[in-house]
């Protein structure tokens, strides 16, 4: 039986040119849904002169790639740079724009909210943000189903953004805030079973596991070695790709590098990305001369080449939620060394059929030992590379999106949507 295409409204806290795994995931989801014939209305943060020039000019996949679809429409909501992180956006308060009016005009079958905590203002301690759970005023009045896609470890990010002292002050109320926000949506989907368990303990409600964070296994592939950015360099390469920020724990990679280089003198650490700790990491990297390269941002085939070229992908962050770049490395046939944290054990298997190693959190010595074990054992590295591809294929993008699409149909089928007759019945700003 053929299913009717859905009208899907998607709110997102992040989208191009704001670089993150969330932005890329949203873009891929929108494109796939459009290809299946669904009507998609994307409500995303607008970019303006308040953001750094390097953000405004970033060559990411953008709206241009999906605007050719006749079943696509979009709205850029007003935003400002986040207080604690100037390269990321926060929406303006609901006094300045109306999610309800947007939904009234589109009249979706279902509403999807990507990164709801970021939109309401959690990461800026409510000094910024929309000020209420996005999309819920309309859906409560119309009976339209609304789901939340959980991307980020809220507690960990707040802790990194505001500092330890301020975090201790607000910590007692965090479970209350999480419970209230999670209850605003019909279901909150987690791509990590471990993160889901963690947030159950924090009083979050209406949680469900769904492997929505897929990876394009054809795009990220070992054959991309043909795009090797430094083909003449034969040194063993360690690669990190991501934001250069506190929550990514890039400093630990430098601490571990000292120990790795003592054992393997010609090892080369490449840090791809940008962020608030960029200057500090570059300053520290200079001490190692050519041993560490802070490459900056990378896009397109160059980035694909980095993933395929690397001997080991390294990630010391303890805040990941089914990390996108880890998946991209595995799809590229690159073994991974990451720290043990919620969700990483779902990506990295250190048992039979292993595709990498998990190290103790905040332990550079253990991290270094895991990297050295791979670099000094070519047979092990080859087997890990093979297993990396085999493992990640179960998270191929199409397979994950088919499961996501089925959930959308289930929610729409179970809804008791009311007819909307006019703005006066719905809008109450």
BELPE-V401471 format. One line per field, one symbol per residue. ss: DSSP state (a for helix, b for strand, c for the rest). psi: psi as a letter, one per 30 degrees, with the letter a starting at -180 (. if undefined). Layout:
ss=???
psi=???
//
This chain:
ss=ccccccbbbbbbccccccccaaaaaaaaaaaaaaacccbbbbbbbcccccccaaaaccccccaaaccccccbbbbbbcbbbbccbbbbbbbcccccccaaaaaaaacccbbbbbcaaaaacaaacccccccccccaaaaaaaccbbbbbbcccaaaaaaaaacaaaaaaaaaaaaaaaaaaaacccbbbbccaaaaaaaaacccccbbbcccccbccccccaaaaaacccccccccbbbbbccccaaacaaaaaaaaaaaaaaccccbbbbbcccccaaaaaaaaaaaaaabbbbbcccaaaaaaaaaaccbbbbccccccccaaaaaaaacccbbbbbccccaaaaccccccccbbbbccccaaaaaaaaaaaaccaaaaaaaaaaaaaaaaaabaaaaaaaaaaaaaaaaaaccccccccaaaaccc
psi=kkkkkljkkjkkfklkgjkleeeeeeeeeeeeeeffglkkjkjlklkafflkefeegkilkaeeffffkfgkllkjlkllkkefjffllkkllfffljeeeeeeeeilfkkkjjheeeefgefghgfalfflkkffeeeeffgkkklkjjekjeeeeeeeefleeeeeefeffeeeeeeeeefflekjkkfkeeeeeefefggklhkkkjifiakjfeejkffgffgjfiffjgkkkkkkkakileffhfeeeeeeeeeeffeiegkjkkjkalafgeeeeeeefffgbffkjjfalklbfeeeeeeeekekkkjgkggkiikefeeeeefggklkjlljlkfeffekjgakhkgakklkkhieeeeeeeeeeeefieeeeeeeeefeeeefffgkeeeeeeeeeeeeeeeeffliklkjfleffeki.
//
